[in-house]
Amino acid sequence: MLHQESGSGTTPPRRPTRRAALIFVLLIAVICGAVAAGGLWSARSETDRALAAHRHQVTATTTGPAKDPSAATWYGTKPQAVAPAVWEQPEHVRRSGNIHVPSRTPEGRAVTIWVDDAGYPARPPGSAADRALTSMSGGVAAAGVTGVTGAALVLLVRRRAEVHRLAAWEREWEQVEPVWSGRLHRDSGAGNDDD
């Protein structure tokens, strides 16, 4: 790429506009990620508080051995076996049903489970670790989408500006080149050979 020389014989300093624009996009992406993470944390905390008000831990007693987990029985990150059990809900009403238990749990084993207000097995309220993971994942995703979109826009605008700049340079060169190369003088005095 050719640099125009100034009168002192040095090239003009390059403007750091592209770097500044990308740093600005990065800053916006970080801010968007932080806002998204904070919003997700607040929303998930509120949901977990509401859920915790309707979840209760009770002790269930297995009435049969645990059945090995099938491929369709996944609870959390590890497969859970299922066993028949009995338990009392908080109002001392006796309930029975199948519950998730560790593999090879024998009959008569006491297992702590979560139940809803009606006394049926339910998922536990979320933990702080679950909220943190959800918030961080959402924040990183928001920052990534914002950063990629912003960087693409910066590069697109830069490319369009470069195309316009080169087109203007070509137009100017078409005016200057005949005079600079001497072609204008040769063409003007030679006459026409169309006779």
N, C-alpha and C positions, 0 to 999 in steps of 0.2 A: 504494500500500500504506500502510495506517495504522500509525503507530508509537505505542506506548503511551508516555505521558509520565510521567516520574517526578515526585516532589514538587518538584524544583527547576526544572521547566519545560523540561528538556532530554531529548532522546531517549536511551535507553540505547545504549551502543556496540554495534555489530554484532560478533558473534563471527566470527573469520576461519576457521571450521571447514572450509568448502568449499575455500578456498585452501590451507589446511594439508593437507587430504586429497589434493588434486591434486598438491601438491608431494611428498608422501609417495609417491604412485603414480609420479610421474616419477622419484624416487630409486630406487624398486624396479625400474622399467623399465630404468634405466641400469645398475644392478647386474646384473640378469638378462642384459642385452645384453653386458656385459663378461665375465660368466661363460661365456656361450655362445661368444663370440669366442675366449676363452682355451681352452676345451675343443676347439673346432674346430681352432685352431692346433696344439694338442698332438696331436690325432688325425691331422690331415693331415701333420704333421711326421713322426710315426712311420710312417705309410703310405709317405711319400716316401722315408724312409731304407730301409725294407724293399724298396721297388721299386728304388731306386738300387743296391742290392747285387746285383740281377739284371739290370741294364741296362748296356750297353756301347756306346761310340761306336766305329764302324768307318768306313773309307772305302770307298765303293762307286764303281764305274765304270760309267757308262751304256753299254749295248750297242746302243742305238737312240735315236732322237729322242723328246723328250717329246710325249705326246699331250695336246691341250688338255683342260682340266678340264671335266667335265660338271657339271650341276646337282647330281648325287648325290655328287660327289667334293669334299667339304669336309674340310679338315684344319686344325684350329685356327680362326682367324678369317678366313683368306684361302683361296680355292680353290687347290688344288695340282694341278699336272699330274702324270701318271704316266708313268714310263719304265722299260723293262727294264734291269736292271743285274746286275752280279756283285760279290761281296764275300767276304771271308774273315771267318769268325767268330773269336772270340778263340783257339780251339784250332786255328787254321789249317786249318779245313775250308772248302772253297769252296762258296758258296751263290749262287743266282740267283733272280730274281723281279722283280716290279714294285715300285717304290718311289716315294714322293712326292718330286717335285723342283720347282724353280721353273719357271714357264712358259718355253717356248722353250729348254730345256736341250738342247744338241746331244749327239750320240753321242760317247763317249769322254771325257766330262767327269767329274771326280772330285767326289763329293758325300758329305758326312758324314751318316751315318744312325745311329740307335739300334737295337740288336738285343737280343733276350732271351738267356738262357743257351744256348738251342738254336740261336741264330744267325739267327732270323727277325726281320724288322722289327717294332719295337714302339714304343709311345709313350714319350717321354722321361720321366724322373722329374720331378715338379712342382718349380717354382721358388719362391723366397721370395715373389715377386710373386703367383703363383697362390694360395699359402697365405694371404697377406694379404687378397686379394680374397675368397676363400671365407670366411675368418674374419670379416671386416668385414661381408659380406653376411649371414651367419648371425647375427651380433651385432645388426645393425640390425633384422633380421626379428624376433628374439626380443624386443628392446626395444619394437618397434612393437606386437607382439601383446600383450605385457604391459601396455604403456601404455594401449592402446585398451580392453582388457578391464578394467583397473583403473579407468579414468576412467568407463567405462560402469557399473561397480558403484557407484562413488561417486555418480554422478548418479541411479542407480536408488534407492539408499538415501535420498538426499536427497529425491527425489520422494515416496517412500513416507512419510517423516517429515513432509513438508509436507502430504500428504493427511490424515494422522492429526492433525496440529496444527490444520488447518482444520476437521476434523470436530469436534474437541474445542471449538474456538471457537464453532462453530454451536450445539452443545449448551448451552454456557454462555449464549450470546446468547438462546436460546429461554427460558431461565429469567429472565434479567435484563430483556429487552425489554418484557414486559408491565408490569413495575413502572416501568421507566424512561420509557416512553411514556405511562403513565397509563391504559392500556387495562384493566389489572387492576381499577382502581377503578371505571371506567365499567361494566364487565361485571358486577362483583359486586353493585352496588346497583340495577341496572336491572330486575331480575326477568325472568321468562320471558314471552314473548308467545305462548306455545303455547295459551293458553286459548281 
